[in-house]
């Protein structure tokens, strides 16, 4: 252990409580102190960025919902009506919505960031979702948006997503990176019945068998990803570079992290995995990353909702570390 880690552990152990009795909160407090290299960490201007984009693969029938729902949900976010709006407002988290590649044009709005690379991806059954150039452009835009938030004083950030068809991209990325079969990586997504799930798996098997890739993470992302997933990948990498605390959401966001950690494995030390999704592939993703989620609430909504709901727990970890009395402060006898 380095000196800060030793001091953090001593500070945690000497609070007025039995050793280890705050469980996961103690682990989070230690991690955040290590990220910030201090025994008195702070959370500043918590922010969630929701990236939205459309997917050409929806034309093949991987989702029971039309891609028009992506546009409609972006408007819902901007009108304050979605779950992520409710939880962000409740927990005083700044919320920004990014048009990463929605097949629609939006009017200016104070909470909307225009970053469209294209009006969505290609149908992967026909050709790669993006060109390498488009993929890198999306990643760079994600990085720029994070840097702007960092410069506005944010040091803890979560990412959310919206895009009809994006669980399919996440499943393809997961399968290619982890080596697990499409069957293991694919769940019902948004509203499939059993027949729909079977059809989805068949389409994704066709898609993954079409391409022979050499393991380059950018090529994998460009082939199977979405504009929003590419932007989140770039956002992850920049947030780690800025040494921010990263709140990892569910299945689709974690698929972006699978790519990001191929590029920079050190990123994982900055990540707090906020929850395990009810989407069947997510638990296997977390196992692959050796990650321990904070919450298991059976959620599978996306939008960054897992991060927003977990934020008060992260806050509690920092608050007990900074505000709870030690045995010495309180004049309470410790163990011999």
C-alpha positions as CSV (number, residue, x, y, z in Angstrom):
1,X,0.0,0.0,0.0
2,X,1.2,3.6,-0.7
3,X,1.1,6.1,2.1
4,X,-2.2,7.7,1.1
5,X,-3.9,4.2,1.0
6,X,-2.5,3.4,4.4
7,X,-3.8,6.7,5.8
8,X,-7.2,6.2,4.2
9,X,-7.5,2.7,5.6
10,X,-6.4,3.9,9.0
11,X,-9.0,6.7,8.9
12,X,-11.8,4.3,7.8
13,X,-10.9,1.8,10.4
14,X,-10.8,4.3,13.3
15,X,-14.3,5.7,12.8
16,X,-16.7,5.0,15.6
17,X,-17.9,1.7,14.3
18,X,-16.9,-1.9,14.3
19,X,-14.1,-2.7,11.8
20,X,-15.6,-3.2,8.3
21,X,-19.1,-2.6,9.4
22,X,-20.0,-0.1,6.7
23,X,-19.2,-2.7,4.1
24,X,-19.3,-1.5,0.5
25,X,-19.3,2.1,1.6
26,X,-15.8,1.6,3.0
27,X,-14.6,0.2,-0.3
28,X,-16.0,3.1,-2.2
29,X,-14.5,5.6,0.3
30,X,-11.1,4.0,-0.1
31,X,-11.4,3.9,-3.9
32,X,-12.4,7.6,-4.2
33,X,-9.6,8.6,-1.8
34,X,-7.1,6.7,-3.9
35,X,-8.4,8.3,-7.1
36,X,-8.1,11.8,-5.6
37,X,-4.9,10.9,-3.7
38,X,-6.3,12.4,-0.5
39,X,-7.8,11.3,2.8
40,X,-10.5,14.0,2.5
41,X,-12.0,13.5,-1.0
42,X,-14.7,15.7,-2.5
43,X,-17.5,15.2,-5.0
44,X,-18.0,18.3,-7.2
45,X,-20.7,19.1,-9.7
46,X,-21.9,15.6,-10.4
47,X,-22.9,15.3,-14.0
48,X,-24.6,12.6,-16.2
49,X,-24.2,12.8,-20.0
50,X,-26.9,11.0,-22.0
51,X,-25.8,10.2,-25.5
52,X,-28.4,9.4,-28.1
53,X,-28.1,7.9,-31.6
54,X,-30.0,5.8,-34.1
55,X,-28.9,2.4,-35.4
56,X,-29.2,1.1,-38.9
57,X,-29.6,-2.5,-37.6
58,X,-33.1,-1.6,-36.5
59,X,-34.1,-1.9,-40.2
60,X,-33.4,-5.7,-39.8
61,X,-35.9,-6.1,-37.0
62,X,-33.7,-6.4,-33.9
63,X,-36.1,-4.2,-31.9
64,X,-39.9,-4.2,-31.6
65,X,-39.8,-0.4,-31.4
66,X,-39.3,1.9,-34.4
67,X,-36.2,4.1,-34.4
68,X,-38.6,7.1,-34.2
69,X,-38.7,6.4,-30.4
70,X,-35.1,7.6,-30.1
71,X,-36.1,11.1,-31.3
72,X,-39.2,11.1,-29.1
73,X,-37.2,10.1,-26.0
74,X,-34.6,12.9,-26.6
75,X,-37.5,15.4,-26.6
76,X,-38.8,13.7,-23.4
77,X,-35.4,14.2,-21.8
78,X,-35.3,17.8,-22.8
79,X,-38.9,18.3,-21.4
80,X,-37.8,16.8,-18.1
81,X,-40.2,13.8,-18.3
82,X,-37.9,10.7,-18.3
83,X,-36.7,8.6,-15.3
84,X,-33.2,10.1,-15.6
85,X,-34.6,13.6,-15.3
86,X,-36.5,12.6,-12.1
87,X,-33.5,10.9,-10.4
88,X,-31.0,13.6,-11.5
89,X,-33.2,16.3,-10.1
90,X,-33.8,14.4,-6.9
91,X,-30.0,13.9,-6.4
92,X,-28.9,17.3,-7.7
93,X,-27.0,15.9,-10.6
94,X,-26.4,18.0,-13.7
95,X,-27.9,16.4,-16.8
96,X,-26.9,17.0,-20.4
97,X,-28.3,15.3,-23.5
98,X,-26.1,14.8,-26.5
99,X,-27.3,14.3,-30.0
100,X,-24.6,11.9,-31.1
101,X,-26.3,10.6,-34.2
102,X,-30.1,10.8,-34.1
103,X,-32.0,10.6,-37.4
104,X,-33.7,13.9,-36.7
105,X,-32.8,17.6,-36.1
106,X,-33.4,19.3,-32.8
107,X,-33.9,22.9,-31.9
108,X,-31.4,24.5,-29.5
109,X,-32.1,23.8,-25.9
110,X,-30.0,24.7,-22.8
111,X,-29.5,21.0,-21.9
112,X,-28.9,19.7,-25.4
113,X,-25.4,19.4,-26.9
114,X,-25.3,19.1,-30.7
115,X,-22.5,16.7,-31.6
116,X,-24.0,14.7,-34.5
117,X,-21.5,12.8,-36.6
118,X,-24.2,11.3,-38.9
119,X,-27.9,10.5,-38.8
120,X,-27.1,7.1,-37.3
121,X,-25.1,4.0,-38.2
122,X,-25.3,1.7,-41.2
123,X,-27.1,-1.6,-41.1
124,X,-24.3,-3.9,-39.9
125,X,-25.7,-6.8,-42.1
126,X,-24.7,-4.7,-45.1
127,X,-21.5,-2.9,-44.0
128,X,-19.7,-1.7,-40.9
129,X,-21.7,0.5,-38.7
130,X,-19.2,3.4,-39.1
131,X,-16.1,4.2,-41.0
132,X,-12.9,4.3,-38.8
133,X,-12.9,8.1,-39.4
134,X,-16.5,8.5,-38.2
135,X,-15.8,6.3,-35.2
136,X,-12.7,8.4,-34.2
137,X,-14.7,11.6,-34.7
138,X,-17.4,10.4,-32.4
139,X,-14.8,9.4,-29.8
140,X,-13.1,12.8,-30.0
141,X,-16.4,14.6,-29.6
142,X,-17.2,12.5,-26.5
143,X,-13.8,13.4,-25.1
144,X,-14.3,17.1,-25.8
145,X,-17.7,17.1,-24.0
146,X,-16.1,15.5,-20.9
147,X,-13.3,18.0,-20.9
148,X,-15.8,20.9,-21.0
149,X,-17.6,19.5,-18.0
150,X,-14.3,19.0,-16.2
151,X,-13.4,22.6,-16.9
152,X,-16.8,23.6,-15.4
153,X,-15.7,22.0,-12.1
154,X,-17.1,18.5,-12.4
155,X,-15.0,15.6,-10.9
156,X,-17.6,12.8,-10.9
157,X,-19.4,11.8,-14.0
158,X,-21.8,9.2,-15.3
159,X,-22.9,8.3,-18.8
160,X,-26.3,7.3,-20.1
161,X,-27.6,6.4,-23.5
162,X,-30.7,6.3,-25.7
163,X,-30.9,4.5,-29.0
164,X,-33.4,2.0,-30.3
165,X,-31.4,-1.1,-31.3
166,X,-28.4,-0.3,-29.1
167,X,-28.6,-3.5,-27.0
168,X,-27.8,-5.3,-30.2
169,X,-24.6,-3.3,-30.8
170,X,-23.7,-3.8,-27.1
171,X,-24.2,-7.6,-27.5
172,X,-22.1,-7.7,-30.6
173,X,-19.3,-5.7,-29.0
174,X,-19.5,-7.9,-25.9
175,X,-19.3,-11.1,-27.9
176,X,-16.4,-9.9,-30.0
177,X,-14.3,-8.6,-27.0
178,X,-15.1,-11.3,-24.4
179,X,-15.3,-14.3,-26.7
180,X,-18.7,-15.3,-25.3
181,X,-21.3,-16.5,-27.8
182,X,-24.1,-14.3,-29.1
183,X,-26.6,-16.4,-27.2
184,X,-24.8,-15.6,-23.9
185,X,-24.5,-11.9,-24.7
186,X,-28.1,-11.2,-26.0
187,X,-31.2,-10.5,-24.0
188,X,-34.6,-9.2,-24.7
189,X,-33.6,-5.5,-24.8
190,X,-36.6,-3.2,-25.0
191,X,-39.7,-5.4,-25.0
192,X,-39.0,-8.5,-27.0
193,X,-41.1,-11.7,-26.5
194,X,-39.4,-15.1,-26.8
195,X,-40.0,-15.2,-30.6
196,X,-38.5,-11.7,-31.0
197,X,-35.5,-12.7,-28.9
198,X,-34.9,-15.8,-31.1
199,X,-35.1,-13.6,-34.2
200,X,-32.7,-11.0,-32.7
201,X,-30.1,-13.7,-31.9
202,X,-30.3,-15.1,-35.4
203,X,-29.8,-11.6,-36.9
204,X,-26.8,-10.9,-34.5
205,X,-25.2,-14.2,-35.4
206,X,-25.4,-13.3,-39.1
207,X,-23.8,-9.9,-38.3
208,X,-20.9,-11.2,-36.2
209,X,-20.1,-13.9,-38.7
210,X,-19.9,-11.4,-41.6
211,X,-16.7,-9.7,-40.3
212,X,-13.2,-11.1,-39.7
213,X,-11.5,-8.6,-37.4
214,X,-8.0,-8.6,-36.0
215,X,-8.8,-7.5,-32.5
216,X,-8.1,-3.8,-32.9
217,X,-10.5,-2.0,-30.5
218,X,-11.3,0.9,-32.8
219,X,-12.1,-1.4,-35.7
220,X,-14.3,-3.5,-33.4
221,X,-16.1,-0.4,-32.2
222,X,-16.5,1.0,-35.8
223,X,-17.8,-2.3,-37.1
224,X,-20.4,-3.1,-34.4
225,X,-20.9,0.0,-32.3
226,X,-23.3,3.0,-32.4
227,X,-22.4,6.7,-32.5
228,X,-23.5,7.0,-28.9
229,X,-21.4,4.0,-27.8
230,X,-18.4,5.5,-29.7
231,X,-18.8,8.9,-28.0
232,X,-19.2,7.2,-24.6
233,X,-15.9,5.3,-25.3
234,X,-14.1,8.5,-25.9
235,X,-15.8,10.1,-22.9
236,X,-14.6,7.2,-20.7
237,X,-11.0,7.6,-21.9
238,X,-11.0,11.4,-21.3
239,X,-12.6,11.1,-17.9
240,X,-9.9,8.7,-16.8
241,X,-7.2,11.0,-18.3
242,X,-8.7,13.8,-16.2
243,X,-8.7,11.5,-13.1
244,X,-12.4,11.8,-12.6
245,X,-14.6,9.4,-10.7
246,X,-16.6,7.5,-13.3
247,X,-20.0,6.1,-12.5
248,X,-20.6,3.2,-14.8
249,X,-24.3,2.5,-15.7
250,X,-25.8,-0.6,-17.4
251,X,-25.4,-2.9,-20.3
252,X,-24.8,-0.5,-23.2
253,X,-22.6,1.9,-21.3
254,X,-20.5,-1.1,-20.0
255,X,-20.1,-2.2,-23.6
256,X,-18.4,1.1,-24.3
257,X,-16.2,0.5,-21.3
258,X,-15.2,-2.9,-22.7
259,X,-13.7,-1.1,-25.7
260,X,-12.2,1.7,-23.6
261,X,-10.4,-0.7,-21.2
262,X,-8.8,-2.4,-24.2
263,X,-7.2,0.9,-25.1
264,X,-6.4,1.9,-21.5
265,X,-6.7,-0.9,-18.9
266,X,-5.9,1.6,-16.1
267,X,-9.4,3.2,-16.6
268,X,-11.0,0.5,-14.4
269,X,-9.4,2.0,-11.2
270,X,-11.5,5.1,-11.7
271,X,-14.8,3.3,-12.3
272,X,-17.5,2.7,-9.8
273,X,-20.0,0.1,-11.2
274,X,-23.3,1.5,-10.0
275,X,-25.6,-1.4,-10.6
276,X,-26.0,-4.7,-12.3
277,X,-28.7,-4.6,-15.0
278,X,-31.5,-7.1,-15.5
279,X,-30.3,-7.4,-19.1
280,X,-28.8,-10.9,-19.2
281,X,-25.4,-10.0,-20.7
282,X,-24.6,-7.4,-18.1
283,X,-23.7,-9.7,-15.2
284,X,-21.3,-11.5,-17.6
285,X,-19.7,-8.2,-18.6
286,X,-19.2,-7.4,-14.9
287,X,-17.7,-10.8,-14.3
288,X,-15.3,-10.3,-17.3
289,X,-14.2,-6.9,-15.8
290,X,-14.0,-8.4,-12.3
291,X,-16.4,-5.6,-11.2
292,X,-18.6,-5.5,-8.1
293,X,-21.7,-3.5,-8.6
294,X,-23.1,-1.2,-5.9
295,X,-26.8,-2.0,-6.5
296,X,-29.0,-4.8,-7.9
297,X,-32.5,-3.5,-8.3
298,X,-33.5,-5.4,-11.4
299,X,-33.3,-2.2,-13.5
300,X,-32.7,-2.3,-17.2
301,X,-33.8,1.1,-18.4
302,X,-30.5,2.7,-19.4
303,X,-30.4,6.5,-19.7
304,X,-27.8,6.6,-16.9
305,X,-30.5,5.8,-14.3
306,X,-28.4,3.3,-12.4
307,X,-25.7,5.9,-11.9
308,X,-28.2,8.5,-10.8
309,X,-29.8,6.2,-8.3
310,X,-26.5,5.0,-6.9
311,X,-25.0,8.5,-6.5
312,X,-26.4,9.1,-3.0
313,X,-24.6,5.9,-1.9
314,X,-21.4,7.2,-3.3
315,X,-22.1,10.5,-1.5
316,X,-22.6,8.6,1.8
317,X,-19.2,6.9,1.4
318,X,-17.5,10.3,1.1
319,X,-19.5,11.9,3.9
320,X,-18.8,9.2,6.5
321,X,-15.1,9.4,5.6
322,X,-15.1,13.2,6.1
323,X,-17.7,13.8,8.8
324,X,-17.9,10.8,11.0
325,X,-16.0,11.0,14.3
326,X,-13.0,8.8,15.1
327,X,-12.7,6.9,18.3
328,X,-10.2,9.5,19.5
329,X,-12.5,12.5,18.5
330,X,-15.5,11.0,20.2
331,X,-13.8,9.7,23.3
332,X,-15.1,6.3,22.6
333,X,-13.1,3.3,23.7
334,X,-11.8,1.2,20.8
335,X,-10.9,-2.5,20.9
336,X,-7.7,-3.4,22.9
